[in-house]
Amino acid sequence: MAPSRGLSTNWGGKTPKNGTSICRQQCLVYEPKNTVYSQTTKYSPYYLMFGREARYPSEVPTEYEVTEDRVEHLMDNEEVFGGLLHQMTTYAQVTQNVKKSQEKIRKRKLERGLEDNFKVGDVVLKKNIREEQRKGGKMDSDMLGPFTVTAIKGKLVSLTNANTKTVANVDQLVHYQEPEERIPAKLRKASSSPLAHPLPQPPSNPSMPAHAISSPGPLPATCQGTTHPIHSNVVQDIWLSSKGEVLWSKIGPYKLFTADMQSLAPERELVSEILNSYLLWGTRKVPNKRIYVIDSFEMTAIWNGTSRGMRKLDVTEWDMLIGAVCKDRHWTLVAMYPKDRRALFVDPFGATQTQLTHCRDATRAFMRKKDMGLNLSRWSCETVVHPRQQDSTSCGVLVCKVAELLLEGSSIDFNVDQVSIGMMRMQMARTLIDDSGNLTDLCRICGEKESGDRDTSDAPVDQWIECTRCSFWFHWVCVARPNMKGIFLCPACSPPT
């Protein structure tokens, strides 16, 4: 057995008296590779060779003694170990286990569109091994190509393109799919209208997926787009984690994914993206006023006196600056009126005089940094009468509701019982999805127009794939390169696992 690596040989200048105990300690922490159980064969290499599992020196009884009589007795009665008598049966079982494992791998590859049936002339992509084996190059593409297969010998495949020739293992290759023309949803809907002129049928192309040519038919209510009011069942499915992580809405610069929408579920604490996007949505209802929404991160910095941003903001151009503050996982609302030289502070639990004084000082310090010639000596802070928070998680909901009524100039009066808060959460979720910006050009996984990792370094555009059921579009690389020739269900339409 090979010596144990990583074991200290420094015994403090003293030689251990019992060498056997040292050997036992070393054997307890060392495990030869050929004794490890294999997930493929279901046996260890040691068992396949000797018909039994390895016995470590630490497993030998301490009172066991090796004597000459015992050795002679064993030599006289030497027999073949029982496990070796059934070795051929074991080998047959190993062969079956290996085939089962290979079949599982093959099925997984087929589901991902990674068939191994390559032939000469196929166009393929090659895995970028350099990205995995070196510290640098992490921003490089994970697939290289496309290449054309020129020869196949066993598992070695010869590849070539206009710039280079190379050799790769068949396990490093995937079939290359030509980028398809992406038709925006608006054009597809316009072409399906009876008033629209008929469009010419696309040419027959067996390499183009069926769901990219023909319409998938009427969509179920549980996976509609955002052109029609969202159904309550969709929000319920999001809250129950029945929908995967996809992009549902975009309000200004804020993109709301499934995890963000789940924070609107009952007894959940709202995340900053929900509050920021809802405040921004509220300003659209009062176009006659100039209202600037300060991001919750920056407004919290203003509250703490550590703000270093918004240097180019001219506060005199705005009637109101509004934003949410998160302090100790509790949301509050701050509004500033530069022309009136005053601030407004709302705490769902009720504002204290200490909080009002702090808000006055913090907002006045922020205004002084702008140096816009405002007389801030009489800067004041006040609050408004509003319903009080009755639980421990609805502070964000109350902040959004008070801000909405405050922007509208309406009376701040609403119910705060458990049922009413639940209805507010549902109304907010449906509003944010219904009034979303245009998501046609965005991938519903990464939320970007272009993927951060193109299929190949030579490809001029990203490859896109459309969900067969809901017609959401995705970057092909963002959904793990599924088979483009079959039915594709996005994370929002796939059954939960």
C-alpha positions, 0 to 999 in steps of 0.5 A, spaced: 500 500 500 502 506 498 504 511 503 499 516 506 500 523 503 499 529 508 500 525 514 505 529 519 512 525 520 514 530 526 513 526 533 516 532 537 523 529 537 521 523 540 520 516 536 514 512 537 514 506 541 508 502 538 509 502 530 503 498 529 499 504 532 502 509 527 500 504 522 493 503 524 492 511 525 494 512 518 490 507 515 484 510 518 485 516 514 487 513 507 483 509 502 486 506 496 482 508 490 481 501 487 477 500 494 472 505 492 465 503 490 463 505 483 457 508 481 457 505 474 459 498 475 456 497 482 463 494 485 469 496 487 475 494 483 478 491 488 472 486 489 472 485 481 480 483 482 480 478 488 472 476 489 472 480 496 473 487 499 479 490 502 481 489 509 485 494 512 490 493 517 486 497 522 480 492 521 485 486 524 484 484 531 489 487 536 490 480 539 491 476 532 498 473 532 501 470 526 505 464 528 509 459 524 503 453 525 498 457 523 501 459 516 503 452 515 496 450 516 493 455 511 498 453 506 496 446 507 489 447 506 490 452 500 483 453 497 480 458 492 476 464 495 468 463 494 468 470 491 473 468 485 468 462 484 463 466 482 467 471 478 464 470 471 457 471 474 460 478 477 463 480 470 456 479 467 452 483 472 458 488 471 457 488 464 449 489 465 450 495 470 455 499 465 450 498 459 444 501 464 449 507 466 451 508 458 443 508 456 441 513 462 447 518 459 445 517 452 437 519 454 440 525 458 444 527 452 438 526 447 433 530 452 438 536 451 439 535 444 446 532 444 446 526 440 452 522 439 450 520 432 455 524 428 457 523 421 462 526 416 459 532 414 456 534 420 456 541 423 458 541 430 460 545 436 466 543 440 467 544 448 472 549 450 476 545 455 481 551 456 475 555 460 475 549 465 482 547 465 485 554 466 484 560 471 484 565 466 479 565 460 473 565 464 469 570 460 470 566 453 465 562 450 464 555 453 463 552 446 467 553 440 466 553 432 462 551 428 466 546 425 465 541 420 466 533 421 472 531 416 473 524 419 471 519 425 476 514 428 473 511 434 471 517 439 476 521 436 473 526 431 477 530 426 474 537 425 475 543 420 473 550 419 475 556 415 481 558 420 483 551 423 484 544 424 483 540 430 481 533 433 476 532 439 473 527 443 466 525 441 464 527 448 466 534 447 461 535 441 454 538 440 450 538 434 450 546 431 443 549 430 443 554 425 440 561 428 433 562 426 429 568 424 426 571 430 419 574 428 416 579 434 410 577 437 407 583 435 408 581 428 405 574 429 399 577 432 398 582 426 399 576 421 394 572 425 388 578 424 383 577 419 384 584 417 392 583 415 394 581 409 396 574 408 404 572 409 407 568 404 408 561 408 416 559 410 419 554 406 420 547 408 426 546 412 426 539 416 432 543 421 427 548 423 423 546 429 415 545 428 414 550 434 417 556 430 413 555 424 406 553 426 402 557 431 401 553 438 394 554 438 390 558 443 394 559 450 391 556 457 389 561 462 395 559 466 401 561 461 398 568 458 402 573 456 402 580 458 398 583 453 391 581 456 390 582 464 393 576 468 389 571 471 389 570 478 391 563 477 398 565 474 399 569 480 397 563 485 402 559 481 408 563 482 406 564 489 406 556 490 412 555 486 409 552 480 412 557 476 420 556 474 424 562 474 422 567 468 422 574 467 414 577 468 415 584 468 419 590 467 417 597 470 423 602 468 429 599 469 427 594 474 426 587 472 421 582 476 423 575 476 419 569 479 423 570 486 421 577 486 414 576 485 414 570 490 415 576 495 408 578 494 405 572 497 402 572 504 406 573 510 412 574 506 417 580 506 417 585 500 424 585 496 426 592 494 425 591 486 417 590 488 417 597 492 421 601 487 417 598 481 411 599 484 413 607 486 415 608 479 408 605 476 405 610 481 408 616 478 405 614 471 398 615 474 400 623 475 403 625 469 401 632 470 406 632 476 414 631 476 416 626 481 422 623 481 423 616 484 429 615 488 432 607 489 431 604 495 438 603 496 440 610 495 434 613 499 437 608 505 443 611 504 440 618 505 437 616 511 444 613 514 447 620 511 452 616 507 449 618 500 454 619 495 450 618 488 445 622 484 450 628 483 447 631 477 440 631 480 437 638 480 432 637 485 429 644 483 426 641 477 422 636 481 415 637 485 417 631 489 422 626 490 420 619 493 423 613 495 423 607 500 427 606 506 429 599 509 432 599 516 432 593 520 428 589 515 423 594 516 420 598 510 418 606 511 417 611 506 420 618 505 418 624 500 421 630 499 418 637 497 424 641 495 419 647 493 415 647 499 422 646 503 419 640 507 419 632 508 414 627 509 415 621 513 411 614 514 412 609 518 407 603 518 407 602 525 406 610 526 412 615 526 415 617 532 418 624 534 425 621 534 424 618 527 421 625 524 427 629 527 432 624 524 428 624 517 428 632 517 436 632 519 437 627 514 433 630 508 436 637 509 443 634 509 441 631 502 438 638 500 444 642 502 449 637 498 445 639 492 447 647 493 441 649 489 440 656 492 434 653 497 433 656 503 433 650 508 433 654 515 426 652 515 426 645 512 421 641 516 418 634 516 411 631 518 407 625 517 400 623 515 394 619 518 394 612 516 392 605 518 397 602 522 400 595 521 397 589 524 402 584 523 410 583 522 411 582 514 406 587 511 410 593 512 412 594 504 405 593 502 403 599 506 408 603 504 406 602 497 399 603 498 400 609 502 405 612 496 400 610 491 394 614 495 399 620 496 401 620 489 394 620 487 392 626 492 387 621 495 384 620 502 389 615 506 384 610 508 384 603 507 383 596 511 389 593 514 386 586 516 389 579 514 384 579 508 385 586 505 392 585 506 392 579 501 387 582 496 392 588 496 398 583 495 394 580 489 392 587 486 399 589 486 402 583 483 397 583 477 398 590 476 406 589 476 405 584 470 399 587 467 402 594 466 409 591 464 414 594 459 415 591 452 418 584 453 418 582 446 426 583 445 428 580 452 430 573 454 425 571 459 431 567 463 436 573 463 432 579 462 437 581 456 437 582 449 443 579 448 446 573 452 452 574 456 455 567 453 454 567 445 453 560 442 460 561 438 465 566 438 464 567 430 456 567 431 454 574 429 447 573 433 444 569 439 440 563 437 433 564 440 428 558 442 420 559 443 416 556 448 411 551 445 405 553 450 406 560 452 410 563 446 415 566 451 422 567 447 429 565 450 436 565 449 438 558 447 444 558 451 440 560 457 435 554 457 441 549 457 441 548 449 435 544 448 433 540 442 430 545 437 427 539 433 422 537 438 417 541 443 420 545 448 417 548 455 420 553 458 421 553 466 414 557 467 410 552 463 414 545 465 411 541 471 414 543 477 419 537 480 
